Amino acid sequence: MSAPRPLAVYVHIPFCVRVCGYCDFNTYAGMDSLKGGYTRAVISELESWASDLAGRSVTSIAFGGGTPGEMPPESLVAIIEAVRAAAPLAPDAEISIEANPGTTSAPALRALAAAGVNRISFGAQSFDATELAFLDRVHTPEATAASLHLAREAGIASVNLDLMYGLPGQEPAAWQATLDHALDLAPDHLSLYALTVEPGTPLDGHVERGEVTPLDPDAVAVMYETAAARLEAAGHRHYELSNWARPGHESRHNRIYWTWGDYLGIGAGAHGFLDGERFENVAHPRAYIDTVRRDGRAIAETVRPDAATSMSDWLALRLRLVEGFDPAEFAECFGEPLEALAGPPLDACRDAGLLEESGGLLRLTARGRLLHNEVAVQVMLHLSERAEESAPALRGGASGVA
């Protein structure tokens, strides 16, 4: 009998002081009165999973949102203890939390560190006050430095800064300055994200009305390349499309996602993936609380992807890793060689200089990393066509609503 696969636990905290104009995550402002009931619902949901997790070891817990740092620290500590009660934590488990600069106190950070939190991610986004105002952020550049210092003093071992680039009107010099400010603080990890105009967001409305003009995609690509070179030179290894880290500080929780591992999603709107089946929880916090009180869980939908979709997801996620992957792992997972199923699009991407092989690993080139989505779509379309041609290996799957 094979050993159980490692398990990550994601806990969604949907509360924010303000919902940023570019954000399309499942977040809500002005719901402080729900925090107590929400904490109890999360703990109840975790308790309902205990029997399903028998024999599993939790390798990471990640609090995302929303803004988990807006929750009372005692609530977060209680949730960590509820995870421990549901399934044993690995001795070296990573426990991470997202927070906004300026919203976490020294006592709160000490309490979280004492409970096992060993990684914190601050949504710095920029060190330019004008850019922060455009992004609807409520903190100042100085608050980021102060919060990072408090986290260090509390004994949290790994600190990440999130940064955004490709803002409308952003000049290369401003982006360079933000990178310099961030590196001056000596974070252990940096996550860089290009601003995306998501449908239905206030930012999307500004763009539709001509009030905001998105930055030229070529300029955005240059900013990405500039950052990659700058961070590598500063000792941060580029290990995933959007992530750089000092040795030993790579996100172990996110690696579970990128390697198609199992993760349990807890909380309003949380997504999970267990034993090949995806599920999504009820999104609204009030509805989530009520559903958990009634049913113990709050699953809105479950889907078992067909083989073609699973293969596409697997490949798209693995290609996010800069190191690449061994194609033999694909064959081990799905029973057929990758080249036999997706040879034509892979060859086309190699010929275009987007894919390369080195040391037995298949990976995106530097140019390919700029076009990851295009590479993934080419492969997905080919696998879908194979399914339409009735290839037996690419059929199957089921879905339903719980």
LUMFIMAR-325610 format. One record per residue (C-alpha): residue number from 1; residue in one letter; x, z, y. Coordinates in steps of 0.05 Angstrom, whole numbers. Layout:
<recs>
<rec n="NUM" res="A" x="X" z="Z" y="Y"/>
...
</recs>
This chain:
<recs>
<rec n="1" res="M" x="0" z="0" y="0"/>
<rec n="2" res="S" x="28" z="-20" y="68"/>
<rec n="3" res="A" x="36" z="34" y="122"/>
<rec n="4" res="P" x="-17" z="36" y="176"/>
<rec n="5" res="R" x="0" z="-4" y="238"/>
<rec n="6" res="P" x="21" z="34" y="300"/>
<rec n="7" res="L" x="-37" z="50" y="347"/>
<rec n="8" res="A" x="-39" z="51" y="423"/>
<rec n="9" res="V" x="-94" z="85" y="462"/>
<rec n="10" res="Y" x="-118" z="59" y="529"/>
<rec n="11" res="V" x="-162" z="104" y="573"/>
<rec n="12" res="H" x="-197" z="70" y="630"/>
<rec n="13" res="I" x="-209" z="111" y="693"/>
<rec n="14" res="P" x="-254" z="68" y="738"/>
<rec n="15" res="F" x="-253" z="110" y="802"/>
<rec n="16" res="C" x="-218" z="88" y="866"/>
<rec n="17" res="V" x="-217" z="113" y="938"/>
<rec n="18" res="R" x="-228" z="41" y="959"/>
<rec n="19" res="V" x="-237" z="-23" y="919"/>
<rec n="20" res="C" x="-185" z="-72" y="944"/>
<rec n="21" res="G" x="-209" z="-140" y="967"/>
<rec n="22" res="Y" x="-169" z="-178" y="914"/>
<rec n="23" res="C" x="-188" z="-134" y="855"/>
<rec n="24" res="D" x="-236" z="-157" y="800"/>
<rec n="25" res="F" x="-222" z="-99" y="753"/>
<rec n="26" res="N" x="-277" z="-52" y="731"/>
<rec n="27" res="T" x="-270" z="-4" y="789"/>
<rec n="28" res="Y" x="-317" z="36" y="833"/>
<rec n="29" res="A" x="-311" z="75" y="898"/>
<rec n="30" res="G" x="-354" z="134" y="921"/>
<rec n="31" res="M" x="-368" z="162" y="852"/>
<rec n="32" res="D" x="-330" z="228" y="854"/>
<rec n="33" res="S" x="-391" z="266" y="830"/>
<rec n="34" res="L" x="-386" z="230" y="763"/>
<rec n="35" res="K" x="-315" z="252" y="747"/>
<rec n="36" res="G" x="-334" z="315" y="709"/>
<rec n="37" res="G" x="-386" z="280" y="666"/>
<rec n="38" res="Y" x="-339" z="221" y="656"/>
<rec n="39" res="T" x="-284" z="266" y="630"/>
<rec n="40" res="R" x="-332" z="298" y="580"/>
<rec n="41" res="A" x="-356" z="230" y="558"/>
<rec n="42" res="V" x="-285" z="205" y="546"/>
<rec n="43" res="I" x="-269" z="266" y="504"/>
<rec n="44" res="S" x="-334" z="257" y="464"/>
<rec n="45" res="E" x="-317" z="184" y="452"/>
<rec n="46" res="L" x="-248" z="202" y="427"/>
<rec n="47" res="E" x="-278" z="254" y="380"/>
<rec n="48" res="S" x="-323" z="201" y="351"/>
<rec n="49" res="W" x="-263" z="159" y="331"/>
<rec n="50" res="A" x="-225" z="215" y="294"/>
<rec n="51" res="S" x="-248" z="196" y="224"/>
<rec n="52" res="D" x="-233" z="122" y="236"/>
<rec n="53" res="L" x="-162" z="138" y="256"/>
<rec n="54" res="A" x="-144" z="178" y="194"/>
<rec n="55" res="G" x="-72" z="163" y="174"/>
<rec n="56" res="R" x="-57" z="129" y="240"/>
<rec n="57" res="S" x="-3" z="152" y="288"/>
<rec n="58" res="V" x="-11" z="142" y="363"/>
<rec n="59" res="T" x="52" z="112" y="393"/>
<rec n="60" res="S" x="27" z="109" y="465"/>
<rec n="61" res="I" x="-28" z="131" y="512"/>
<rec n="62" res="A" x="-39" z="93" y="577"/>
<rec n="63" res="F" x="-86" z="113" y="633"/>
<rec n="64" res="G" x="-106" z="53" y="674"/>
<rec n="65" res="G" x="-160" z="36" y="723"/>
<rec n="66" res="G" x="-182" z="42" y="775"/>
<rec n="67" res="T" x="-136" z="98" y="796"/>
<rec n="68" res="P" x="-124" z="151" y="743"/>
<rec n="69" res="G" x="-83" z="190" y="793"/>
<rec n="70" res="E" x="-149" z="203" y="831"/>
<rec n="71" res="M" x="-174" z="246" y="773"/>
<rec n="72" res="P" x="-162" z="321" y="773"/>
<rec n="73" res="P" x="-99" z="333" y="732"/>
<rec n="74" res="E" x="-135" z="382" y="687"/>
<rec n="75" res="S" x="-183" z="325" y="667"/>
<rec n="76" res="L" x="-125" z="280" y="648"/>
<rec n="77" res="V" x="-91" z="337" y="609"/>
<rec n="78" res="A" x="-156" z="350" y="571"/>
<rec n="79" res="I" x="-161" z="277" y="553"/>
<rec n="80" res="I" x="-89" z="276" y="527"/>
<rec n="81" res="E" x="-106" z="337" y="484"/>
<rec n="82" res="A" x="-168" z="301" y="458"/>
<rec n="83" res="V" x="-124" z="242" y="436"/>
<rec n="84" res="R" x="-78" z="290" y="400"/>
<rec n="85" res="A" x="-138" z="321" y="365"/>
<rec n="86" res="A" x="-164" z="253" y="343"/>
<rec n="87" res="A" x="-97" z="227" y="315"/>
<rec n="88" res="P" x="-26" z="254" y="314"/>
<rec n="89" res="L" x="21" z="230" y="368"/>
<rec n="90" res="A" x="87" z="200" y="348"/>
<rec n="91" res="P" x="145" z="246" y="367"/>
<rec n="92" res="D" x="170" z="195" y="418"/>
<rec n="93" res="A" x="101" z="174" y="442"/>
<rec n="94" res="E" x="98" z="142" y="511"/>
<rec n="95" res="I" x="45" z="172" y="556"/>
<rec n="96" res="S" x="36" z="134" y="620"/>
<rec n="97" res="I" x="-9" z="139" y="681"/>
<rec n="98" res="E" x="-23" z="94" y="740"/>
<rec n="99" res="A" x="-26" z="124" y="810"/>
<rec n="100" res="N" x="-29" z="104" y="882"/>
<rec n="101" res="P" x="28" z="126" y="927"/>
<rec n="102" res="G" x="10" z="186" y="969"/>
<rec n="103" res="T" x="-46" z="211" y="925"/>
<rec n="104" res="T" x="-8" z="254" y="875"/>
<rec n="105" res="S" x="15" z="324" y="892"/>
<rec n="106" res="A" x="76" z="359" y="864"/>
<rec n="107" res="P" x="34" z="410" y="825"/>
<rec n="108" res="A" x="-8" z="355" y="794"/>
<rec n="109" res="L" x="54" z="316" y="773"/>
<rec n="110" res="R" x="85" z="378" y="742"/>
<rec n="111" res="A" x="21" z="392" y="703"/>
<rec n="112" res="L" x="20" z="321" y="677"/>
<rec n="113" res="A" x="94" z="323" y="658"/>
<rec n="114" res="A" x="82" z="388" y="621"/>
<rec n="115" res="A" x="25" z="355" y="582"/>
<rec n="116" res="G" x="73" z="300" y="559"/>
<rec n="117" res="V" x="66" z="246" y="612"/>
<rec n="118" res="N" x="134" z="212" y="613"/>
<rec n="119" res="R" x="119" z="148" y="651"/>
<rec n="120" res="I" x="83" z="135" y="717"/>
<rec n="121" res="S" x="68" z="70" y="752"/>
<rec n="122" res="F" x="57" z="70" y="827"/>
<rec n="123" res="G" x="18" z="13" y="858"/>
<rec n="124" res="A" x="66" z="2" y="915"/>
<rec n="125" res="Q" x="49" z="-73" y="922"/>
<rec n="126" res="S" x="90" z="-81" y="986"/>
<rec n="127" res="F" x="135" z="-45" y="1035"/>
<rec n="128" res="D" x="107" z="-83" y="1094"/>
<rec n="129" res="A" x="52" z="-47" y="1133"/>
<rec n="130" res="T" x="17" z="-112" y="1152"/>
<rec n="131" res="E" x="16" z="-136" y="1080"/>
<rec n="132" res="L" x="-11" z="-69" y="1056"/>
<rec n="133" res="A" x="-68" z="-73" y="1107"/>
<rec n="134" res="F" x="-84" z="-144" y="1084"/>
<rec n="135" res="L" x="-87" z="-118" y="1012"/>
<rec n="136" res="D" x="-134" z="-61" y="1033"/>
<rec n="137" res="R" x="-84" z="-10" y="1009"/>
<rec n="138" res="V" x="-91" z="60" y="1038"/>
<rec n="139" res="H" x="-19" z="83" y="1032"/>
<rec n="140" res="T" x="42" z="72" y="1076"/>
<rec n="141" res="P" x="110" z="45" y="1055"/>
<rec n="142" res="E" x="138" z="116" y="1065"/>
<rec n="143" res="A" x="86" z="144" y="1017"/>
<rec n="144" res="T" x="115" z="103" y="960"/>
<rec n="145" res="A" x="184" z="133" y="969"/>
<rec n="146" res="A" x="156" z="204" y="974"/>
<rec n="147" res="S" x="114" z="196" y="911"/>
<rec n="148" res="L" x="172" z="168" y="871"/>
<rec n="149" res="H" x="214" z="228" y="893"/>
<rec n="150" res="L" x="159" z="277" y="872"/>
<rec n="151" res="A" x="153" z="243" y="804"/>
<rec n="152" res="R" x="228" z="250" y="793"/>
<rec n="153" res="E" x="226" z="323" y="814"/>
<rec n="154" res="A" x="169" z="336" y="765"/>
<rec n="155" res="G" x="211" z="310" y="708"/>
<rec n="156" res="I" x="174" z="246" y="692"/>
<rec n="157" res="A" x="227" z="205" y="657"/>
<rec n="158" res="S" x="207" z="134" y="675"/>
<rec n="159" res="V" x="179" z="108" y="741"/>
<rec n="160" res="N" x="151" z="38" y="752"/>
<rec n="161" res="L" x="133" z="4" y="817"/>
<rec n="162" res="D" x="81" z="-52" y="820"/>
<rec n="163" res="L" x="95" z="-105" y="872"/>
<rec n="164" res="M" x="54" z="-166" y="895"/>
<rec n="165" res="Y" x="80" z="-232" y="921"/>
<rec n="166" res="G" x="50" z="-298" y="942"/>
<rec n="167" res="L" x="7" z="-268" y="996"/>
<rec n="168" res="P" x="-23" z="-315" y="1048"/>
<rec n="169" res="G" x="28" z="-327" y="1102"/>
<rec n="170" res="Q" x="82" z="-286" y="1067"/>
<rec n="171" res="E" x="151" z="-308" y="1087"/>
<rec n="172" res="P" x="210" z="-308" y="1039"/>
<rec n="173" res="A" x="247" z="-258" y="1083"/>
<rec n="174" res="A" x="188" z="-209" y="1078"/>
<rec n="175" res="W" x="189" z="-214" y="1002"/>
<rec n="176" res="Q" x="264" z="-204" y="1001"/>
<rec n="177" res="A" x="255" z="-142" y="1044"/>
<rec n="178" res="T" x="203" z="-113" y="997"/>
<rec n="179" res="L" x="249" z="-125" y="937"/>
<rec n="180" res="D" x="307" z="-91" y="974"/>
<rec n="181" res="H" x="264" z="-31" y="993"/>
<rec n="182" res="A" x="240" z="-24" y="921"/>
<rec n="183" res="L" x="310" z="-28" y="892"/>
<rec n="184" res="D" x="336" z="23" y="942"/>
<rec n="185" res="L" x="288" z="73" y="910"/>
<rec n="186" res="A" x="321" z="60" y="842"/>
<rec n="187" res="P" x="258" z="54" y="799"/>
<rec n="188" res="D" x="267" z="47" y="724"/>
<rec n="189" res="H" x="218" z="-10" y="718"/>
<rec n="190" res="L" x="187" z="-63" y="763"/>
<rec n="191" res="S" x="123" z="-103" y="751"/>
<rec n="192" res="L" x="114" z="-164" y="796"/>
<rec n="193" res="Y" x="47" z="-200" y="803"/>
<rec n="194" res="A" x="29" z="-262" y="843"/>
<rec n="195" res="L" x="-34" z="-251" y="884"/>
<rec n="196" res="T" x="-92" z="-287" y="850"/>
<rec n="197" res="V" x="-157" z="-305" y="883"/>
<rec n="198" res="E" x="-208" z="-280" y="833"/>
<rec n="199" res="P" x="-279" z="-308" y="836"/>
<rec n="200" res="G" x="-331" z="-263" y="868"/>
<rec n="201" res="T" x="-281" z="-217" y="903"/>
<rec n="202" res="P" x="-281" z="-206" y="978"/>
<rec n="203" res="L" x="-215" z="-244" y="981"/>
<rec n="204" res="D" x="-249" z="-303" y="948"/>
<rec n="205" res="G" x="-302" z="-302" y="1002"/>
<rec n="206" res="H" x="-249" z="-303" y="1056"/>
<rec n="207" res="V" x="-217" z="-364" y="1024"/>
<rec n="208" res="E" x="-283" z="-400" y="1015"/>
<rec n="209" res="R" x="-300" z="-390" y="1089"/>
<rec n="210" res="G" x="-231" z="-415" y="1110"/>
<rec n="211" res="E" x="-211" z="-348" y="1138"/>
<rec n="212" res="V" x="-151" z="-342" y="1091"/>
<rec n="213" res="T" x="-106" z="-398" y="1064"/>
<rec n="214" res="P" x="-72" z="-385" y="997"/>
<rec n="215" res="L" x="3" z="-394" y="996"/>
<rec n="216" res="D" x="29" z="-460" y="969"/>
<rec n="217" res="P" x="41" z="-454" y="893"/>
<rec n="218" res="D" x="111" z="-482" y="900"/>
<rec n="219" res="A" x="128" z="-427" y="950"/>
<rec n="220" res="V" x="99" z="-375" y="902"/>
<rec n="221" res="A" x="143" z="-402" y="846"/>
<rec n="222" res="V" x="205" z="-397" y="890"/>
<rec n="223" res="M" x="188" z="-324" y="904"/>
<rec n="224" res="Y" x="184" z="-311" y="829"/>
<rec n="225" res="E" x="251" z="-343" y="817"/>
<rec n="226" res="T" x="282" z="-306" y="875"/>
<rec n="227" res="A" x="257" z="-240" y="848"/>
<rec n="228" res="A" x="281" z="-255" y="777"/>
<rec n="229" res="A" x="352" z="-268" y="802"/>
<rec n="230" res="R" x="352" z="-207" y="849"/>
<rec n="231" res="L" x="327" z="-158" y="797"/>
<rec n="232" res="E" x="373" z="-183" y="742"/>
<rec n="233" res="A" x="432" z="-175" y="789"/>
<rec n="234" res="A" x="410" z="-103" y="802"/>
<rec n="235" res="G" x="411" z="-86" y="728"/>
<rec n="236" res="H" x="338" z="-96" y="711"/>
<rec n="237" res="R" x="330" z="-138" y="648"/>
<rec n="238" res="H" x="274" z="-190" y="651"/>
<rec n="239" res="Y" x="238" z="-176" y="585"/>
<rec n="240" res="E" x="167" z="-202" y="598"/>
<rec n="241" res="L" x="138" z="-253" y="645"/>
<rec n="242" res="S" x="120" z="-202" y="699"/>
<rec n="243" res="N" x="164" z="-143" y="679"/>
<rec n="244" res="W" x="236" z="-121" y="690"/>
<rec n="245" res="A" x="267" z="-56" y="666"/>
<rec n="246" res="R" x="331" z="-16" y="661"/>
<rec n="247" res="P" x="354" z="-10" y="588"/>
<rec n="248" res="G" x="308" z="37" y="550"/>
<rec n="249" res="H" x="252" z="36" y="602"/>
<rec n="250" res="E" x="211" z="-23" y="576"/>
<rec n="251" res="S" x="136" z="-9" y="570"/>
<rec n="252" res="R" x="124" z="8" y="497"/>
<rec n="253" res="H" x="48" z="11" y="508"/>
<rec n="254" res="N" x="45" z="-59" y="536"/>
<rec n="255" res="R" x="89" z="-85" y="481"/>
<rec n="256" res="I" x="33" z="-67" y="433"/>
<rec n="257" res="Y" x="-11" z="-117" y="471"/>
<rec n="258" res="W" x="42" z="-171" y="473"/>
<rec n="259" res="T" x="57" z="-165" y="398"/>
<rec n="260" res="W" x="-17" z="-169" y="378"/>
<rec n="261" res="G" x="-18" z="-96" y="357"/>
<rec n="262" res="D" x="-77" z="-49" y="350"/>
<rec n="263" res="Y" x="-103" z="-11" y="410"/>
<rec n="264" res="L" x="-163" z="34" y="419"/>
<rec n="265" res="G" x="-199" z="25" y="485"/>
<rec n="266" res="I" x="-233" z="87" y="513"/>
<rec n="267" res="G" x="-276" z="93" y="575"/>
<rec n="268" res="A" x="-322" z="50" y="617"/>
<rec n="269" res="G" x="-308" z="-24" y="607"/>
<rec n="270" res="A" x="-248" z="-11" y="563"/>
<rec n="271" res="H" x="-227" z="-64" y="513"/>
<rec n="272" res="G" x="-200" z="-50" y="444"/>
<rec n="273" res="F" x="-170" z="-88" y="385"/>
<rec n="274" res="L" x="-171" z="-57" y="316"/>
<rec n="275" res="D" x="-158" z="-91" y="250"/>
<rec n="276" res="G" x="-172" z="-161" y="277"/>
<rec n="277" res="E" x="-236" z="-142" y="314"/>
<rec n="278" res="R" x="-244" z="-139" y="389"/>
<rec n="279" res="F" x="-293" z="-93" y="424"/>
<rec n="280" res="E" x="-314" z="-78" y="496"/>
<rec n="281" res="N" x="-347" z="-16" y="523"/>
<rec n="282" res="V" x="-406" z="-11" y="571"/>
<rec n="283" res="A" x="-378" z="-24" y="640"/>
<rec n="284" res="H" x="-415" z="19" y="691"/>
<rec n="285" res="P" x="-392" z="92" y="691"/>
<rec n="286" res="R" x="-463" z="120" y="693"/>
<rec n="287" res="A" x="-486" z="76" y="637"/>
<rec n="288" res="Y" x="-423" z="92" y="598"/>
<rec n="289" res="I" x="-435" z="167" y="605"/>
<rec n="290" res="D" x="-508" z="161" y="584"/>
<rec n="291" res="T" x="-492" z="117" y="524"/>
<rec n="292" res="V" x="-438" z="164" y="499"/>
<rec n="293" res="R" x="-484" z="224" y="506"/>
<rec n="294" res="R" x="-536" z="187" y="465"/>
<rec n="295" res="D" x="-494" z="150" y="413"/>
<rec n="296" res="G" x="-425" z="181" y="413"/>
<rec n="297" res="R" x="-394" z="114" y="432"/>
<rec n="298" res="A" x="-410" z="61" y="484"/>
<rec n="299" res="I" x="-391" z="-5" y="452"/>
<rec n="300" res="A" x="-428" z="-63" y="486"/>
<rec n="301" res="E" x="-399" z="-120" y="444"/>
<rec n="302" res="T" x="-356" z="-132" y="383"/>
<rec n="303" res="V" x="-324" z="-198" y="365"/>
<rec n="304" res="R" x="-282" z="-219" y="306"/>
<rec n="305" res="P" x="-245" z="-281" y="331"/>
<rec n="306" res="D" x="-240" z="-341" y="285"/>
<rec n="307" res="A" x="-171" z="-359" y="259"/>
<rec n="308" res="A" x="-158" z="-413" y="311"/>
<rec n="309" res="T" x="-172" z="-365" y="368"/>
<rec n="310" res="S" x="-130" z="-310" y="336"/>
<rec n="311" res="M" x="-72" z="-358" y="327"/>
<rec n="312" res="S" x="-77" z="-380" y="399"/>
<rec n="313" res="D" x="-81" z="-309" y="425"/>
<rec n="314" res="W" x="-21" z="-289" y="382"/>
<rec n="315" res="L" x="21" z="-346" y="408"/>
<rec n="316" res="A" x="1" z="-338" y="481"/>
<rec n="317" res="L" x="19" z="-264" y="479"/>
<rec n="318" res="R" x="85" z="-272" y="442"/>
<rec n="319" res="L" x="107" z="-326" y="491"/>
<rec n="320" res="R" x="101" z="-275" y="547"/>
<rec n="321" res="L" x="163" z="-240" y="518"/>
<rec n="322" res="V" x="226" z="-269" y="548"/>
<rec n="323" res="E" x="264" z="-258" y="483"/>
<rec n="324" res="G" x="214" z="-302" y="446"/>
<rec n="325" res="F" x="193" z="-293" y="374"/>
<rec n="326" res="D" x="212" z="-313" y="303"/>
<rec n="327" res="P" x="164" z="-368" y="279"/>
<rec n="328" res="A" x="167" z="-337" y="210"/>
<rec n="329" res="E" x="126" z="-279" y="238"/>
<rec n="330" res="F" x="70" z="-327" y="253"/>
<rec n="331" res="A" x="71" z="-354" y="182"/>
<rec n="332" res="E" x="72" z="-283" y="154"/>
<rec n="333" res="C" x="11" z="-265" y="197"/>
<rec n="334" res="F" x="-31" z="-327" y="186"/>
<rec n="335" res="G" x="-6" z="-357" y="121"/>
<rec n="336" res="E" x="15" z="-424" y="149"/>
<rec n="337" res="P" x="78" z="-447" y="187"/>
<rec n="338" res="L" x="69" z="-453" y="262"/>
<rec n="339" res="E" x="100" z="-523" y="263"/>
<rec n="340" res="A" x="50" z="-547" y="211"/>
<rec n="341" res="L" x="-9" z="-525" y="254"/>
<rec n="342" res="A" x="16" z="-538" y="324"/>
<rec n="343" res="G" x="76" z="-584" y="317"/>
<rec n="344" res="P" x="54" z="-638" y="367"/>
<rec n="345" res="P" x="43" z="-593" y="428"/>
<rec n="346" res="L" x="105" z="-552" y="412"/>
<rec n="347" res="D" x="147" z="-616" y="409"/>
<rec n="348" res="A" x="117" z="-640" y="474"/>
<rec n="349" res="C" x="135" z="-574" y="508"/>
<rec n="350" res="R" x="206" z="-577" y="480"/>
<rec n="351" res="D" x="214" z="-648" y="506"/>
<rec n="352" res="A" x="189" z="-626" y="574"/>
<rec n="353" res="G" x="240" z="-571" y="577"/>
<rec n="354" res="L" x="189" z="-515" y="573"/>
<rec n="355" res="L" x="207" z="-488" y="504"/>
<rec n="356" res="E" x="274" z="-476" y="470"/>
<rec n="357" res="E" x="301" z="-445" y="406"/>
<rec n="358" res="S" x="359" z="-397" y="405"/>
<rec n="359" res="G" x="383" z="-352" y="348"/>
<rec n="360" res="G" x="322" z="-370" y="307"/>
<rec n="361" res="L" x="274" z="-349" y="362"/>
<rec n="362" res="L" x="225" z="-394" y="399"/>
<rec n="363" res="R" x="218" z="-378" y="472"/>
<rec n="364" res="L" x="199" z="-406" y="540"/>
<rec n="365" res="T" x="254" z="-433" y="584"/>
<rec n="366" res="A" x="261" z="-408" y="656"/>
<rec n="367" res="R" x="219" z="-467" y="677"/>
<rec n="368" res="G" x="170" z="-454" y="621"/>
<rec n="369" res="R" x="158" z="-384" y="645"/>
<rec n="370" res="L" x="130" z="-413" y="709"/>
<rec n="371" res="L" x="81" z="-454" y="667"/>
<rec n="372" res="H" x="64" z="-404" y="612"/>
<rec n="373" res="N" x="-11" z="-416" y="618"/>
<rec n="374" res="E" x="-3" z="-491" y="613"/>
<rec n="375" res="V" x="39" z="-485" y="550"/>
<rec n="376" res="A" x="-11" z="-436" y="519"/>
<rec n="377" res="V" x="-71" z="-481" y="536"/>
<rec n="378" res="Q" x="-37" z="-542" y="503"/>
<rec n="379" res="V" x="-29" z="-504" y="438"/>
<rec n="380" res="M" x="-99" z="-474" y="441"/>
<rec n="381" res="L" x="-131" z="-542" y="451"/>
<rec n="382" res="H" x="-93" z="-569" y="391"/>
<rec n="383" res="L" x="-113" z="-512" y="347"/>
<rec n="384" res="S" x="-186" z="-520" y="369"/>
<rec n="385" res="E" x="-183" z="-593" y="351"/>
<rec n="386" res="R" x="-156" z="-575" y="283"/>
<rec n="387" res="A" x="-215" z="-528" y="273"/>
<rec n="388" res="E" x="-263" z="-584" y="293"/>
<rec n="389" res="E" x="-231" z="-627" y="240"/>
<rec n="390" res="S" x="-254" z="-575" y="190"/>
<rec n="391" res="A" x="-186" z="-550" y="169"/>
<rec n="392" res="P" x="-204" z="-493" y="122"/>
<rec n="393" res="A" x="-149" z="-447" y="148"/>
<rec n="394" res="L" x="-177" z="-449" y="218"/>
<rec n="395" res="R" x="-249" z="-431" y="202"/>
<rec n="396" res="G" x="-284" z="-364" y="197"/>
<rec n="397" res="G" x="-297" z="-306" y="242"/>
<rec n="398" res="A" x="-359" z="-270" y="265"/>
<rec n="399" res="S" x="-386" z="-237" y="327"/>
<rec n="400" res="G" x="-442" z="-190" y="346"/>
<rec n="401" res="V" x="-467" z="-139" y="395"/>
<rec n="402" res="A" x="-465" z="-66" y="375"/>
</recs>
